[in-house]
Amino acid sequence: MQVTEKGQVTIPKRLRDAAGILPGSQVSFTLEGGKIIIRKAGTGTDDRRKSLRAAAARVRKSLDAPFRQMDSEAIMAFLRPDDDSGA
């Protein structure tokens, strides 16, 4: 595999598929004992929580002022249908 002038390489498809690396995925690089290790970033529990919290913050910012004051139970009650048909 050849490294380009910009330091780029192509990760073989079979390895991308096995690691779950899709277009737009973030990866991290570390050097361990003279080997370059590539890991899919954002796969740890803390990373997922951070990502979910950031997404929730974006949603909260997009809500009108009355909705920002509501707790989760009030929001769920608002979203539920008025009838008992389950639809």
Backbone as a printed PyTorch tensor [residue, N CA C, xyz], in Angstrom:
tensor([[[  0.8500,  -1.1580,   0.0000],
         [  0.0000,   0.0000,   0.0000],
         [  0.9050,   1.2320,   0.0000]],

        [[  0.6010,   2.1610,  -0.8560],
         [  1.4420,   3.3370,  -1.0030],
         [  0.8590,   4.5270,  -0.2440]],

        [[  1.7290,   5.2730,   0.4090],
         [  1.3440,   6.4950,   1.1010],
         [  1.4960,   7.6490,   0.1050]],

        [[  0.4530,   8.4830,  -0.0030],
         [  0.5120,   9.6100,  -0.9360],
         [  1.4010,  10.7130,  -0.3730]],

        [[  1.6430,  11.7140,  -1.1930],
         [  2.4530,  12.8560,  -0.7890],
         [  1.8490,  13.5760,   0.4180]],

        [[  0.5270,  13.5180,   0.5420],
         [ -0.1720,  14.1340,   1.6740],
         [ -0.2140,  13.2180,   2.8970]],

        [[  0.3600,  12.0250,   2.8100],
         [  0.3430,  11.0820,   3.9250],
         [ -0.9220,  10.2530,   3.9870]],

        [[ -1.6640,  10.1750,   2.9020],
         [ -2.9180,   9.4460,   2.8730],
         [ -2.7360,   8.0150,   2.3830]],

        [[ -3.5470,   7.1210,   2.9300],
         [ -3.6320,   5.7340,   2.4520],
         [ -5.1120,   5.3640,   2.3940]],

        [[ -5.4350,   4.3460,   1.6440],
         [ -6.7910,   3.8360,   1.5790],
         [ -6.8850,   2.6110,   2.4760]],

        [[ -7.8410,   2.6390,   3.3960],
         [ -8.0760,   1.4620,   4.2440],
         [ -8.8250,   0.4480,   3.3860]],

        [[ -8.3030,  -0.7730,   3.2480],
         [ -8.9820,  -1.7690,   2.4120],
         [-10.4290,  -2.0010,   2.8520]],

        [[-11.3040,  -2.2120,   1.8830],
         [-12.7350,  -2.3590,   2.1520],
         [-13.0240,  -3.4640,   3.1630]],

        [[-12.3560,  -4.5900,   3.0520],
         [-12.6420,  -5.6910,   3.9920],
         [-12.3370,  -5.2770,   5.4260]],

        [[-11.3080,  -4.4440,   5.6380],
         [-10.9920,  -3.9640,   6.9810],
         [-11.9900,  -2.9010,   7.4360]],

        [[-12.3770,  -2.0000,   6.5240],
         [-13.3930,  -0.9900,   6.8680],
         [-14.6900,  -1.6670,   7.2630]],

        [[-15.0990,  -2.6620,   6.4810],
         [-16.3360,  -3.3850,   6.7760],
         [-16.2420,  -4.0910,   8.1310]],

        [[-15.1290,  -4.7560,   8.3820],
         [-14.9620,  -5.4980,   9.6350],
         [-14.9590,  -4.5670,  10.8500]],

        [[-14.4290,  -3.3530,  10.6770],
         [-14.3480,  -2.4010,  11.7910],
         [-15.5760,  -1.5000,  11.8730]],

        [[-16.4680,  -1.6000,  10.8880],
         [-17.6560,  -0.7490,  10.8900],
         [-17.3400,   0.7000,  10.5600]],

        [[-16.3060,   0.9120,   9.7650],
         [-15.9200,   2.2660,   9.3740],
         [-16.6400,   2.6100,   8.0740]],

        [[-17.5030,   3.6100,   8.1630],
         [-18.3020,   4.0540,   7.0180],
         [-17.8170,   5.4210,   6.5660]],

        [[-18.2180,   5.8650,   5.3770],
         [-17.8600,   7.2260,   4.9690],
         [-18.3250,   8.2250,   6.0320]],

        [[-17.4500,   9.1080,   6.4340],
         [-17.7640,  10.0820,   7.4690],
         [-17.4010,   9.6350,   8.8700]],

        [[-17.0300,   8.3560,   9.0370],
         [-16.6240,   7.8730,  10.3590],
         [-15.3570,   8.5860,  10.8080]],

        [[-15.2410,   8.7530,  12.1170],
         [-14.0350,   9.3210,  12.7060],
         [-13.1270,   8.1680,  13.1320]],

        [[-11.8330,   8.3230,  12.9140],
         [-10.8580,   7.3350,  13.3610],
         [ -9.7750,   8.0510,  14.1660]],

        [[ -9.1050,   7.2860,  15.0200],
         [ -7.9860,   7.8430,  15.7740],
         [ -6.7470,   7.0060,  15.4900]],

        [[ -5.6000,   7.6390,  15.6200],
         [ -4.3200,   6.9810,  15.3640],
         [ -3.4770,   7.0270,  16.6230]],

        [[ -2.8230,   5.8990,  16.9420],
         [ -1.8690,   5.8630,  18.0450],
         [ -0.6320,   5.1040,  17.5750]],

        [[  0.4560,   5.3610,  18.2280],
         [  1.7000,   4.6570,  17.9390],
         [  1.9820,   3.7410,  19.1150]],

        [[  2.0360,   2.4430,  18.8620],
         [  2.2640,   1.4460,  19.9200],
         [  3.4000,   0.5280,  19.5020]],

        [[  4.5350,   0.6760,  20.1600],
         [  5.6770,  -0.1890,  19.8740],
         [  6.1220,  -0.1440,  18.4200]],

        [[  6.1170,   1.0170,  17.8150],
         [  6.5470,   1.1400,  16.4320],
         [  5.4680,   0.8150,  15.4130]],

        [[  4.2650,   0.4790,  15.8790],
         [  3.1470,   0.1860,  14.9780],
         [  2.1300,   1.3160,  15.0590]],

        [[  1.5870,   1.6800,  13.9140],
         [  0.5100,   2.6710,  13.8800],
         [ -0.8060,   1.9070,  13.9960]],

        [[ -1.5830,   2.2590,  15.0030],
         [ -2.8710,   1.6050,  15.2600],
         [ -3.9770,   2.5870,  14.8840]],

        [[ -4.9010,   2.1440,  14.0480],
         [ -6.0560,   2.9480,  13.6510],
         [ -7.2700,   2.3460,  14.3570]],

        [[ -8.0060,   3.1930,  15.0650],
         [ -9.2170,   2.7470,  15.7570],
         [-10.3800,   3.6250,  15.3370]],

        [[-11.5520,   3.0170,  15.2390],
         [-12.7510,   3.7920,  14.9960],
         [-12.9990,   4.6270,  16.2470]],

        [[-13.1040,   5.9250,  16.0920],
         [-13.2970,   6.8240,  17.2340],
         [-14.7720,   6.8610,  17.6160]],

        [[-15.0230,   7.2330,  18.8620],
         [-16.3920,   7.4140,  19.3150],
         [-17.1280,   6.1300,  19.5890]],

        [[-16.4110,   5.0410,  19.8890],
         [-17.0910,   3.7770,  20.1300],
         [-17.1770,   3.4440,  21.6140]],

        [[-16.5170,   4.2350,  22.4560],
         [-16.5810,   3.9900,  23.8910],
         [-17.8670,   4.5390,  24.4890]],

        [[-18.2440,   4.0360,  25.6630],
         [-19.4630,   4.4820,  26.3350],
         [-19.4240,   5.9750,  26.5930]],

        [[-18.2930,   6.4900,  27.0620],
         [-18.1860,   7.9220,  27.3340],
         [-18.3500,   8.7380,  26.0700]],

        [[-17.7960,   8.2610,  24.9510],
         [-17.9320,   8.9620,  23.6790],
         [-19.3870,   8.9910,  23.2250]],

        [[-20.1010,   7.8730,  23.3970],
         [-21.5130,   7.8280,  22.9980],
         [-22.3380,   8.7660,  23.8580]],

        [[-22.0690,   8.7820,  25.1640],
         [-22.8020,   9.6870,  26.0540],
         [-22.5360,  11.1380,  25.6870]],

        [[-21.2830,  11.4610,  25.4050],
         [-20.9340,  12.8260,  25.0120],
         [-21.6620,  13.2140,  23.7310]],

        [[-21.7000,  12.3010,  22.7850],
         [-22.3800,  12.5600,  21.5150],
         [-23.8830,  12.7490,  21.7270]],

        [[-24.4980,  11.9060,  22.5600],
         [-25.9320,  12.0230,  22.8300],
         [-26.2530,  13.3170,  23.5630]],

        [[-25.4070,  13.6870,  24.5210],
         [-25.6340,  14.9420,  25.2410],
         [-25.5290,  16.1430,  24.3020]],

        [[-24.5730,  16.1110,  23.3940],
         [-24.4200,  17.2000,  22.4300],
         [-25.6450,  17.2770,  21.5120]],

        [[-26.1510,  16.1260,  21.0860],
         [-27.3410,  16.1040,  20.2310],
         [-28.5570,  16.6410,  20.9890]],

        [[-28.7010,  16.2360,  22.2450],
         [-29.8200,  16.7240,  23.0560],
         [-29.7260,  18.2310,  23.2540]],

        [[-28.5270,  18.7470,  23.4490],
         [-28.3440,  20.1950,  23.6140],
         [-28.7490,  20.9370,  22.3430]],

        [[-28.4050,  20.3720,  21.1750],
         [-28.7980,  21.0000,  19.9110],
         [-30.3180,  21.0250,  19.7680]],

        [[-30.9650,  19.9240,  20.1540],
         [-32.4260,  19.8580,  20.0590],
         [-33.0460,  20.8790,  21.0020]],

        [[-32.5510,  20.9430,  22.2550],
         [-33.1010,  21.9010,  23.2180],
         [-32.9990,  23.3350,  22.7090]],

        [[-31.8740,  23.6630,  22.0780],
         [-31.6920,  25.0190,  21.5540],
         [-32.6820,  25.3330,  20.4470]],

        [[-33.1240,  24.2990,  19.7240],
         [-34.0290,  24.5190,  18.5980],
         [-35.4830,  24.6310,  19.0390]],

        [[-35.7950,  24.3210,  20.2840],
         [-37.1770,  24.3510,  20.7600],
         [-37.6110,  25.7640,  21.1190]],

        [[-38.9000,  26.0180,  20.9720],
         [-39.4680,  27.2880,  21.4170],
         [-39.3680,  27.3660,  22.9390]],

        [[-39.4000,  28.5890,  23.4600],
         [-39.2280,  28.8180,  24.9020],
         [-40.1580,  27.9600,  25.7780]],

        [[-41.4700,  27.8370,  25.4580],
         [-42.3380,  27.0170,  26.3290],
         [-41.8810,  25.5550,  26.4300]],

        [[-41.3750,  25.0020,  25.3230],
         [-40.9240,  23.6070,  25.3420],
         [-39.6400,  23.4490,  26.1550]],

        [[-38.7890,  24.4480,  26.1490],
         [-37.5420,  24.3570,  26.9110],
         [-37.8080,  24.2610,  28.3990]],

        [[-38.9570,  24.7380,  28.8420],
         [-39.3000,  24.7060,  30.2680],
         [-39.9170,  23.3640,  30.6860]],

        [[-40.3250,  22.5600,  29.7080],
         [-41.0030,  21.2950,  30.0050],
         [-40.0050,  20.2070,  30.3690]],

        [[-40.4050,  19.3280,  31.3090],
         [-39.5690,  18.1670,  31.6070],
         [-39.9460,  17.0400,  30.6380]],

        [[-39.2350,  15.9370,  30.7050],
         [-39.4440,  14.8530,  29.7420],
         [-40.8530,  14.2760,  29.8100]],

        [[-41.4320,  14.1710,  31.0140],
         [-42.7930,  13.6370,  31.1380],
         [-43.8000,  14.5400,  30.4400]],

        [[-43.6470,  15.8540,  30.6000],
         [-44.5700,  16.7900,  29.9610],
         [-44.4350,  16.7330,  28.4350]],

        [[-43.2210,  16.6060,  27.9610],
         [-43.0110,  16.5030,  26.5090],
         [-43.6320,  15.2210,  25.9760]],

        [[-43.4410,  14.1040,  26.6870],
         [-44.0250,  12.8380,  26.2400],
         [-45.5500,  12.9130,  26.2460]],

        [[-46.1380,  13.5420,  27.2650],
         [-47.5940,  13.6930,  27.3160],
         [-48.0780,  14.5320,  26.1370]],

        [[-47.3280,  15.5580,  25.7850],
         [-47.6840,  16.4040,  24.6430],
         [-47.6510,  15.6080,  23.3390]],

        [[-46.6710,  14.7210,  23.2020],
         [-46.5000,  13.9620,  21.9650],
         [-47.4790,  12.8050,  21.8210]],

        [[-48.0030,  12.2940,  22.9440],
         [-48.9230,  11.1580,  22.8860],
         [-50.2680,  11.5870,  22.3020]],

        [[-50.9170,  10.6620,  21.5900],
         [-52.2450,  10.9950,  21.0570],
         [-53.2460,  11.1600,  22.1930]],

        [[-54.2920,  11.9520,  21.9470],
         [-55.3190,  12.2010,  22.9590],
         [-56.2070,  10.9920,  23.2000]],

        [[-56.3850,  10.1400,  22.1780],
         [-57.2690,   8.9940,  22.3340],
         [-56.5030,   7.7770,  22.8290]],

        [[-57.2230,   6.7360,  23.1980],
         [-56.6080,   5.5090,  23.7150],
         [-56.4570,   4.4420,  22.6430]],

        [[-56.5560,   4.8140,  21.3690],
         [-56.5090,   3.8230,  20.2940],
         [-55.1120,   3.2810,  20.0590]],

        [[-54.0940,   3.9490,  20.6290],
         [-52.7280,   3.4890,  20.4390],
         [-52.1150,   3.9450,  19.1340]],

        [[-52.8570,   4.7210,  18.3650],
         [-52.3440,   5.2030,  17.0750],
         [-51.6260,   6.5230,  17.2300]]])
